[in-house]
Amino acid sequence: MRTPFTILSGWLGAGKTTALNRMLAAPGGRRIAVLVNELGRISIDTQLIVGQGGDVLELAGGCVCCKVDIKNDLWDGIGEIVARSAPDHVVLETTGIAEPAAILDSLVAPLKADDDAIAAKRAREQAAARERIVPAGVICVVDAESGAAALAEREEAEAQAAAADRVLISKLDVASADAVRQTHARLDLLAGEAERASFPRGEDHALTSWLLEPRKLRAWTTRTHDHDGDHHHHGGQLVAVTFADDAPLVPERVLAVLESLGPRLVRAKGFVVLAGDDRRGFVERAGVRTSLERREPWGDTPRRTEIVLIGDDLDEAALRRALWACRAAR
């Protein structure tokens, strides 16, 4: 039997991680395999993890979570996770700037014969993996608070919604009525045929059933991207910058640096070594909100600030200078 395969997409900060955590906490008796680009990006609750082998985390309830590079390792990841774990369903969580169209093309488009030995080998691996799965739908998470702006201004966000058969509306508990109206209006234009849904707290089983329900794929349009070294430019503007430092940082100043970027900063996420505090700091920019919270103590974990920032025309050198200026002795 072929395993159902669902794609979970959504713009940066829309709430994919929250949806995944809710699903994994309430699998409903199904063995779910989740493929993610970077395992560290998923905030899987500690109580869900029961063991680890290689790049695969074993989760409570029979679920597994596997690290995968979509560009290079997707087919290997699918083949390995299905053969190794025999899941009832596979869910691929894409990056916030990915467009599902290319993945859908690779799932259903005819494979081309190639004289190159390496390319031919990869094609055979892709064909073998495709035989193990069956496309079961595309779900796009849309932030009700800032989704209208993202859908209007970002081609990737627009493409994600246009390819979806279902749209999960998030952050309704913090969005104004006006923001909700505007988000729905944009979705009317881009994904009028896609089912829209939201699930309040306590409805995690209903959410899981909805996410895993097989649906027919909608039409999609393939888009292309240009990649330049370590920086990824989308639409000629969007840039990813990574900041790492071992010195303690003053938390208010870190927040001030991020907030000074205004709407140019689309997404930020990472752990921070806080000056004068043994707890692990977690800074995040999602939608229109920037926050820094204090979590559990570092304990034996090496103390190191690591933040990823994604935004329009970010100046990496200037950002590093500004964040280095947040240092303190302790």
N, C-alpha and C positions, 0 to 999 in steps of 0.2 A: 504494500500500500504506500502511496505517496503522502508525505507529510504536508499539511497546510502551512503556507508561508505568508506572513503578513508583514507589511512595511509600515512602520510608525514614523511619521515625519512631523515637521513643525519648525517654525522660525526660532531663532536663538532666544532662549528664555521663555518659550511659550508654556512649558510645563510637561515636557516629555518624561523627564526623570520622575516627577511626581506620579504620573500615570503608570509608569513601569513599576514603581515601588508598590503602588496600590494593587496592581495586577499580581505581582509576585507574592504579596501577603495574602492574597485570596485566590489561589489557582483553581479552586472548585474541583479538586480531584484530578485535574489534568496535569500532565508533566510538560512544562513549558520550557523551551530553550530560547534564551534571549541573546542575540548577537549584537555587540556594541563595538564602537570604534576604539575607545580607550576605556578599559575597565574602571580606571580611577574616576571617570566622569560620572559614573552612576553611583548615587548615594544609596547603596543597598543597606538596609537596616541590619545591624550586627546580628540580631536574633534570627535573621533569615539565612545566614551563612552557616553551613554545617561542615564544610571541608573544601579543600582546594587541590587540584591536580593540574600542573602546567598552567595553561591560560584559562582553564575552566573552573569556575566556582560552583560548588554544589550547594543548592539552596534548600531550605525547609520546604516541605510539600512536594518534593520530587522534582523541583525545577532546577535548571542549570543556567549559568550566565557565562558567555564565552567572549573573549577579546578577539576582534577581527579588524583587519584593515580592508575597508570596502573596495578600494582600488586594486589591491594586489592579492588579498587573501580571502575574498568573499566566498568563492567556490570551494576552496579548501576547507574554510570554516563550516560551510553548510554540510559538505560531505562528511567531515569529521564528527560534527555534533550530532547528526542524524544517526550515523553508524555507531557512535560511542554511547549515546544516551537514549536512543530510541524515543524521542519526545513525541507527544501528541500534537504539538504545534510549535512552529519556529517563528519568532518575532525579530525582525531586524530594525533596530533603532538607528536612524540616519543622523548625521550631523545637522546642526541647525541651518547650515548654508547649502545642504545637498538638495538636489532635485530628484525626485523619485523616477522621472522619466527614463533616465539612463539605466537605472537598475531594472525597470520594467522591460526596457528594450532587451537587456541582456538575459532576461528570464524567458522571453517568448519569441525573440527574433531568430530567424534561421541562422545556424552557424555556418560560417564561410570556410571553405577548404583553404589551406595555406601550405605552401611548399616549405616554409621555414620550420625546422624541427621543433624548436622551443614553442613557437606559436601553435603548431599543430598539437603538441602535448597539452598546452593549456586549453585548447578547444575541446580535447577529449575529456579533460577533467571537468570543464564547464558542462559538457553534455552529460557526464555521469552524475554530477550534482543536480542538474535539472531533472533528471529522472527520479530523484529522491523526493522532490517537493512539487507542490501544486500551488500557484498563486491564489491567495485567499482574500486579497483586498489591500487597500491603502488607506490609512487613517492619518489625518492631519490634525495636530493640536494647535488651536488658535487662542491666543490670549485676548480675552474680552476687553481688557483695559487698554491695551496698546495695539491690538490686532489690526484695527482699521488703518492705522498709519503704516504698519509693516506691509500690509496687503497692497496699499496704494503706492508705496515708494520702493519696495524691494521685489525685483523680478523673481528671486528664488522663492520668497514667501508666496507670491502669486502662483508660481508653477506648482508648489506643494499643494496648495488648495485646489488648483485646477485638476490635479491628478487623483485627488482623493474621492473615494466613494462614501466616506464618512468623515465628519468634522467633529472633533471633541472640543467643546468650548470650555476654556479654563478661566480661573480667577474671577468668576462671577461674584464672589464674596467681597471683592475690593473694587470692582468696576462700577462706574456711575451709570445711570440709566441712559444717558446720552452716549457714552462710550459703547455700551452694548448695542444700541440702535445703529451706530455707525459701523460697528463690526459686522452685524448681520446684513447691513446694506451692501457692504463690500462683498460679502459671501454670496449674496443674491446674484451679483454680477459674475463672479468667478466660478462658483460651485453651486449653482442653484439646484442641481439635481442630487447633490450629496446630502445624505441624512445628517442632521445636526443633533447633538446630544450633550448633556452634562449630567454628572452624577454627584449628588451631595455626599458629604461624609457619612459613612455607614452603609453606603451602597456599593462597596468594593466588589462584591460578587456579581452584581448586575453589570458593573463596569467591565469586569473580566469577561463575562459571557458575551457582551457586546463587542469588545475588542477582538475576540477570537472567533466570532461568527463569520464563516466564509461568505464573501460577497463577490459579485462579478466586477471585474476591473472596468474602470471608465476609460475613455479615450485620453491620450496624452500627447504632448509635443516635446520632442527632444531638444534640449538646449546644450550649449557647449560652454566650457570654462577655460580660462587661461591661468596657468600656475607658474609662478616666478620664484624659484628658489624656496627659501623658508617662509616667504610671505605669500599668502593666497589672496589674490585680487579677484573680487567678484563684481561685475558691472564696472570694472576699472577703478573702484574706490575701496571696497572692503578689504581690510588688512588685519591679520592676526599677529599679535605681539605677545611674547612670553617673558615674564619677569621672574627672576629667581635670586634670592639673597639669603645669607645665613644670619645677618644681623637683626636684632629686634627692631620693630617699626612702631611708631606712635600711631595708634589706630585712628584717631580723629583726622590726622594728616593724610593717611591713606585714603580715607573716605573723601576728604577735600580734593585730592588729586583726581579721583575718579569722577566726582561730581563736577569738577571744573571742565571736563570734556563735554558736558551737556549731551545733546542728542547725537553727537558724533560717536559716542560710545554705545554700541549696540548690545554688547554682552561682555560680562566679566565674571570670572569664577576662580576661586582658589583659596588656599590656606595661607595664613599669615602668622608669623612669630610676633606676638604682641609684647611690647616693652612693658616691664613691670607686671606681667601676668603669665602664670604657668599654663593657662588654658590655651588650646588651639583656636586661633581666630579663623573665621570663614567669611570671606568677602564675596559679594555677588551683586551683579547688575543684571536684572531680568525685567524686560519691558521698560517701564518708566521708573522702577524702584531700584535704589542702591542701598545695600545693607551690609553691616558687619556684625556678626554674632560671635559670642564666646562659647565654645563647645567644651568637650572633655579635655583633661590635662594631656599634655604631650606624652608623658610617661617615658617609655624606652624608645619611642619613635624619634628618629633624628629631626631636630628642629630646623626647618627650612621653609622660607616663604616661596611659594610657587603660584603665580597668578597668570591666567591667560586672558588677554583683552582683545576684543574684536570690535572694529569700528571703521568709520570712514576716514581715510587719509590720516591714520594715526602716525605720529612721529615717534619711532621706537627710541631713538636717542634722547629725545626730550622727555619721554615718559620715564625712562630709566633714571635720568637726572632728577626728576621730580620725586620719584619713589625713593631714591637713595637719600634725598633730603629729609625723608621721614625717619631716618635711623636714630637710634638712641643707644646709650651704653648698655642699658639693661631695663 
